[in-house]
């Protein structure tokens, strides 16, 4: 089992920045990829948008909607993943979920979800 706990969400004005954190615990040795997803509040997280993904070995993928604005990183010593969000837009408003993935060769599925942290960007 893996436990994921997000933090860092909140209310920010358009153009501002936030940094989300995801602390992992449990059987983390099995994790070879992690990701951030987002979903409109009230909707099913499994149907949300993949925002960014980081794979062991350093491969990183971003959604086109956040390229150049968001940066995903991982501190293995702290078992923590981050999402630095800059130049935030109202359309970035969502619940952001941390996920631990399983798979390889570009094909991954979510094994574990965090409970999410709400990011609200005001115009």
N, C-alpha and C positions, 0 to 999 in steps of 0.2 A: 504494500500500500504506500501511496505517496500523498502527502498533504501539501496543499498549495494555499498560501495566504497572500492576497494582494493588499496593497496600501498605496496612499499617495493621491487618490482621487480628490475631487473637490470642484469648486466653482472658480472659473477664471474668465477674464475678459478676452475677447477675440484679439489675437496677436500675442497673447501671453504664452507661458510655458508651464508645464507640469512634468514631474518625474514619477512614474509608477514603479513600484517594487513588487516582486513576487518571491516570497521566501518558501523554499521547498524543504520538506523533512520526510523522513521515512526511508523507503527503499529507493533512494535517489540514484544509486549506482546504476539502476536499470534505465535511467533516462538518457536518451541520446539526442533528443531534440526537444525544444520548448518553443512556445509561441504565445503571442497575444492575439486575442480575438475581441471583437466588439459587437454589441447588439443594442438596438433601441430598447429602452426600458419596457418591460412587460412582454417582450418577445422571447422566443426560445433561443437560448444561447447556442445550441447546436446548429442553428441556421444563421448564425452571425457571420460577420466578415473577418477573414484572416487579415490581421493588420501587419504582423511581422513574425518571422520565424527564424530561429537560430539553431543550427545543427552542429553537433560535435565535429570539430575540425575547422569550424569557422565560417561555414557557408551561411549566408544571411539572405533572406528574401523579404521584400516589402510589397504591400499593396500599392498600386499606382497612385492611389489617393493620398498616400502619406510619404511617398518618396521625396527626399530632400528636406523633410520636416521632422520626421521621427527617427530615432536611433535606438535600436535594440542592442542590449549587451548582457553579458552573463559573467558573474563572479563565482567561479567554482569553489573558491576557498570559503566563501560565505553562503554557498548554496542559494544564491539569489540571482534573479533575472531582473533587468530594468527596461523601462521604456521611457526614453527622454522625448517629450513631445514639445515641439517648438512651433511658433507661428500658428497657434491653434485657431480653428475656424468653428463657427456655430455648428456646422455639419459634422464636426468631430464629437459632438455630444452623444454619449452612449455609456452603457455599462461595459467596462473593459475586464475581460477574463484572461487569467493566466491558464495555460494548458501545458501538460506534459505529453509528449507525443511518442508514438511507437511506429517503427517502419524503416524505410530506407529507399535509396535510388529514386528520390523525389516523391515517393508515395508514403504519406504518413496519416495516421489516424490518432485521434485524441484518446489517451488512456485515462487521464485524470484532469479534472477541472477545478479551478478555484471558485470561490463564491462570487467574485466580481467586485469591482470598485467603480463608483459612478463618477464620470467626468461630465461637467456641464460647462459649456462655453457660451457666454453671453455676447450679444452683438453690440 
